[in-house]
Amino acid sequence: MMVSFDYKTAVTTLHELRKSGERKSDLVVTLGENLIHQGYAGKLGDEVWAVYEQIFIAALDLGNDTLATKCLENLDKRFPESPRVKILKGMKLEAEDNLDAALSMYENILQDDDANVAAIKRRIAVYKAKGQDQQAIEALTKYLDAFYSDAESWLELSALYLSFHLYQQAGFCLEELILLQPQNHFYHLKYAEILYTSDNITVALKEFCRVVELCEDNVRALLGIKLCTSRLLNLPTSAITSSASSSTNSSFSLDMKTISDLNGLAKERLSIIYSKNQRGGNSANEIKIVISDWLVR
């Protein structure tokens, strides 16, 4: 039995997905194939070009070359010299693993318009796909000099620095993100983890506490507080005082009682969280025992 296709619902769904930025490639391809094969594309007016682009990208995600090619041909026929369509052609070359040709395509676009953000980002993606991480770092750094507020690119640059174990540079990227979006707990968490990895324990502890302030009972942050305080409790008091005084935040101070209290609170919250999440069964009880043993260390 064939399920009837609701054209209006399909168009509305595709529009809402474009507006929200969600990919949902499976759904987009399913709706798109019905729109195209059942002849509804002609009813979309000028919106059809945005729909073709949306379906094209979803088809690339799923490896549906036939559908992607059909959409791209329609777009190229309507906008033969459009840089936007050229970028889509480059993306298809990337999907076909023809990275050099895709890179050449993006380079040509940037020769005509060196501020084409889409082309810059696709070129960076090709650098990464080719394993040319140093070129990707240089391109991202140059891009962020011009487009400072692009949070996604700061995060991408941080990840590239981390792949080279350049913790100071990665931390700088997270500092910029925190300036851009100070209420985003994820950025504070990433920054805290970088600080901990680079052995800056007191500032890492401050950032983990900030995460819990912004996102109550964040397990990774609570684990970070437990790790930081456990290490600090094993240090001499003089070492803790010296470390805290050298913190980049002069208002941040530590003493043994504060550290001990934070350690106890982190243990308590983690115990409660894991007790709630583990229900019944021997394996659940075993996990609870292991966690409890670790928390009392």
C-alpha positions as CSV (number, residue, x, y, z in Angstrom):
1,M,0.0,0.0,0.0
2,M,1.5,3.3,-1.1
3,V,1.6,6.2,1.4
4,S,0.2,9.4,0.0
5,F,2.7,12.3,-0.3
6,D,1.7,15.6,1.3
7,Y,3.3,18.2,-0.8
8,K,2.5,21.2,1.4
9,T,3.8,19.4,4.6
10,A,7.0,18.4,2.7
11,V,7.7,22.0,1.6
12,T,7.0,23.4,5.1
13,T,9.3,20.7,6.7
14,L,12.1,21.5,4.3
15,H,11.7,25.2,4.9
16,E,11.8,24.7,8.7
17,L,14.9,22.6,8.4
18,R,16.7,25.3,6.4
19,K,15.6,27.9,8.9
20,S,16.9,25.9,11.9
21,G,20.1,24.8,10.2
22,E,19.3,21.1,10.9
23,R,20.6,18.6,8.3
24,K,18.4,15.5,8.8
25,S,19.7,14.2,5.5
26,D,17.6,11.1,5.4
27,L,14.4,13.1,5.8
28,V,15.5,15.7,3.3
29,V,16.4,13.1,0.6
30,T,13.1,11.3,1.1
31,L,11.0,14.5,0.8
32,G,13.2,15.8,-2.0
33,E,12.9,12.7,-4.1
34,N,9.2,12.8,-3.9
35,L,9.1,16.5,-4.8
36,I,11.2,16.0,-7.8
37,H,10.0,12.6,-9.1
38,Q,6.3,13.5,-8.7
39,G,6.7,16.8,-10.5
40,Y,6.1,19.2,-7.6
41,A,9.3,21.1,-8.1
42,G,7.7,23.4,-10.7
43,K,5.2,24.6,-8.1
44,L,7.8,26.0,-5.7
45,G,8.6,29.2,-7.6
46,D,11.9,30.8,-6.7
47,E,12.0,28.7,-3.6
48,V,12.9,25.7,-5.7
49,W,16.6,26.8,-6.0
50,A,17.0,26.8,-2.2
51,V,15.3,23.4,-2.1
52,Y,17.6,22.0,-4.8
53,E,20.6,23.1,-2.9
54,Q,19.3,21.6,0.3
55,I,18.5,18.3,-1.4
56,F,21.9,18.3,-3.1
57,I,23.8,18.6,0.2
58,A,21.6,15.9,1.8
59,A,22.2,13.6,-1.2
60,L,26.0,14.1,-0.8
61,D,25.7,13.2,2.9
62,L,24.0,9.9,2.0
63,G,26.1,9.2,-1.1
64,N,23.1,9.5,-3.4
65,D,25.1,10.5,-6.5
66,T,22.1,10.4,-8.9
67,L,20.0,12.7,-6.9
68,A,22.9,15.1,-6.2
69,T,23.8,15.2,-9.9
70,K,20.2,16.0,-10.9
71,C,20.0,18.9,-8.4
72,L,23.3,20.3,-9.3
73,E,22.5,20.2,-13.1
74,N,19.3,22.2,-12.5
75,L,21.2,24.8,-10.4
76,D,24.0,25.0,-12.9
77,K,21.6,25.5,-15.7
78,R,19.9,28.4,-13.9
79,F,23.0,30.0,-12.4
80,P,25.9,28.9,-14.7
81,E,28.5,31.5,-13.4
82,S,27.3,31.6,-9.8
83,P,30.2,31.3,-7.2
84,R,27.6,29.5,-4.9
85,V,27.0,26.8,-7.5
86,K,30.8,26.5,-8.1
87,I,31.2,25.8,-4.4
88,L,28.5,23.1,-4.7
89,K,30.5,21.6,-7.6
90,G,33.6,21.7,-5.4
91,M,31.7,19.8,-2.7
92,K,30.7,17.1,-5.2
93,L,34.4,16.8,-6.2
94,E,35.2,16.4,-2.5
95,A,32.6,13.7,-2.2
96,E,34.2,11.9,-5.1
97,D,37.6,12.2,-3.3
98,N,38.9,14.5,-6.1
99,L,40.4,16.8,-3.5
100,D,42.9,18.5,-5.8
101,A,40.3,19.5,-8.3
102,A,38.0,20.8,-5.5
103,L,40.9,22.8,-4.0
104,S,41.5,24.3,-7.4
105,M,37.9,25.2,-7.7
106,Y,37.9,27.1,-4.4
107,E,41.2,28.8,-5.2
108,N,39.7,30.1,-8.4
109,I,36.6,31.5,-6.6
110,L,38.9,33.2,-4.0
111,Q,40.9,34.8,-6.8
112,D,37.8,36.7,-7.8
113,D,36.5,37.2,-4.3
114,D,39.0,36.7,-1.4
115,A,36.2,37.3,1.2
116,N,34.0,34.5,0.0
117,V,33.4,32.8,3.4
118,A,32.0,29.6,2.0
119,A,35.0,29.1,-0.3
120,I,37.4,29.8,2.5
121,K,35.8,27.2,4.7
122,R,35.6,24.6,2.0
123,R,39.3,25.1,1.3
124,I,40.1,24.6,4.9
125,A,38.0,21.4,4.9
126,V,40.0,20.2,1.9
127,Y,43.3,21.0,3.7
128,K,42.1,18.9,6.6
129,A,40.9,16.0,4.4
130,K,44.4,16.0,2.7
131,G,46.1,15.9,6.0
132,Q,47.5,19.4,5.5
133,D,46.7,20.5,9.0
134,Q,49.4,23.3,9.1
135,Q,47.9,24.9,6.0
136,A,44.5,24.6,7.7
137,I,45.8,26.3,10.8
138,E,47.3,29.1,8.7
139,A,44.1,29.6,6.7
140,L,41.9,29.5,9.8
141,T,44.1,32.1,11.6
142,K,43.9,34.4,8.6
143,Y,40.2,33.9,8.3
144,L,39.6,34.7,12.0
145,D,41.6,37.9,11.7
146,A,38.8,39.1,9.4
147,F,35.9,37.2,10.9
148,Y,36.6,37.3,14.6
149,S,33.1,36.4,15.8
150,D,32.9,33.0,14.0
151,A,32.7,30.8,17.1
152,E,32.6,27.5,15.1
153,S,36.0,28.4,13.5
154,W,37.6,29.2,16.8
155,L,36.6,25.8,18.0
156,E,37.9,24.2,14.9
157,L,41.2,26.0,15.2
158,S,41.4,24.9,18.9
159,A,40.9,21.2,17.8
160,L,43.7,21.5,15.2
161,Y,46.1,23.0,17.8
162,L,45.2,20.1,20.2
163,S,46.1,17.6,17.5
164,F,49.6,19.0,17.7
165,H,49.5,19.1,21.5
166,L,49.8,22.9,21.4
167,Y,47.8,23.5,24.6
168,Q,48.6,27.2,25.0
169,Q,47.4,28.1,21.5
170,A,44.3,25.8,21.9
171,G,43.6,27.5,25.3
172,F,43.8,31.0,23.6
173,C,41.1,29.9,21.1
174,L,38.8,28.9,24.0
175,E,39.5,32.2,25.8
176,E,38.3,34.0,22.6
177,L,35.2,31.8,22.5
178,I,34.5,32.6,26.2
179,L,34.7,36.3,25.4
180,L,32.3,35.9,22.6
181,Q,29.8,33.7,24.5
182,P,30.5,33.9,28.2
183,Q,27.4,31.9,29.2
184,N,28.2,28.9,27.0
185,H,29.2,26.2,29.5
186,F,30.7,24.0,26.9
187,Y,33.4,26.5,26.1
188,H,34.3,26.8,29.8
189,L,34.4,23.0,30.0
190,K,36.7,22.6,27.0
191,Y,39.0,25.4,28.4
192,A,39.1,23.7,31.8
193,E,40.1,20.4,30.3
194,I,42.9,22.0,28.3
195,L,44.1,23.8,31.4
196,Y,44.1,20.5,33.4
197,T,46.0,18.7,30.6
198,S,48.6,21.5,30.6
199,D,48.9,21.1,34.4
200,N,47.4,24.5,35.2
201,I,45.3,22.9,38.0
202,T,44.1,25.9,40.0
203,V,42.7,27.8,37.0
204,A,41.3,24.5,35.6
205,L,39.5,24.1,39.0
206,K,38.0,27.6,38.7
207,E,36.8,26.9,35.2
208,F,35.2,23.5,36.2
209,C,33.4,25.4,39.0
210,R,32.2,27.9,36.5
211,V,30.7,25.1,34.3
212,V,28.8,23.8,37.3
213,E,27.5,27.3,38.0
214,L,26.2,27.5,34.4
215,C,25.1,23.9,34.1
216,E,24.2,22.2,37.3
217,D,25.3,18.6,37.8
218,N,27.4,18.6,34.7
219,V,29.2,15.2,35.2
220,R,32.4,16.1,33.3
221,A,32.8,19.3,35.3
222,L,32.2,17.5,38.6
223,L,34.7,14.9,37.6
224,G,37.1,17.7,36.8
225,I,36.6,19.3,40.2
226,K,37.2,15.9,41.8
227,L,40.4,15.4,39.8
228,C,41.7,18.9,40.5
229,T,41.0,19.0,44.2
230,S,42.4,15.5,44.7
231,R,45.7,16.6,43.2
232,L,45.7,19.9,45.1
233,L,45.0,18.1,48.4
234,N,48.3,16.2,47.9
235,L,50.3,19.3,47.5
236,P,51.9,21.4,50.3
237,T,49.9,24.4,51.4
238,S,52.7,26.7,50.2
239,A,52.5,25.3,46.7
240,I,48.7,25.8,46.5
241,T,49.0,29.4,47.7
242,S,51.8,30.1,45.1
243,S,49.8,28.5,42.3
244,A,46.6,30.4,43.2
245,S,48.4,33.8,43.4
246,S,49.8,33.2,39.9
247,S,46.3,32.7,38.5
248,T,45.3,35.0,35.7
249,N,42.3,35.9,37.8
250,S,43.5,37.9,40.9
251,S,40.2,37.4,42.7
252,F,40.6,33.7,42.6
253,S,41.9,32.3,45.9
254,L,42.3,28.8,47.4
255,D,42.8,27.3,50.8
256,M,42.8,23.8,52.1
257,K,39.3,24.1,53.5
258,T,37.8,25.3,50.2
259,I,39.6,22.6,48.3
260,S,38.4,19.9,50.7
261,D,34.9,21.2,50.6
262,L,34.8,21.2,46.8
263,N,36.2,17.7,46.8
264,G,33.5,16.5,49.2
265,L,30.7,18.3,47.3
266,A,31.9,16.8,44.0
267,K,32.0,13.3,45.4
268,E,28.5,13.8,46.9
269,R,26.9,15.1,43.7
270,L,28.6,12.4,41.5
271,S,27.4,9.6,43.9
272,I,23.8,11.0,43.7
273,I,23.9,11.3,39.9
274,Y,25.2,7.8,39.4
275,S,22.9,6.3,42.0
276,K,19.9,7.8,40.0
277,N,21.2,6.6,36.7
278,Q,22.1,3.0,37.7
279,R,18.9,1.0,38.3
280,G,18.9,-2.7,39.2
281,G,21.0,-5.6,37.9
282,N,24.4,-6.9,39.0
283,S,26.3,-4.9,36.3
284,A,24.7,-1.7,37.6
285,N,25.7,-2.4,41.1
286,E,29.2,-3.3,40.0
287,I,29.5,0.0,38.2
288,K,28.2,1.8,41.3
289,I,30.8,0.1,43.5
290,V,33.7,1.0,41.1
291,I,32.6,4.6,41.0
292,S,32.2,4.8,44.8
293,D,35.6,3.3,45.3
294,W,37.2,5.9,42.9
295,L,35.3,8.8,44.6
296,V,36.8,8.1,48.0
297,R,40.4,8.1,46.8
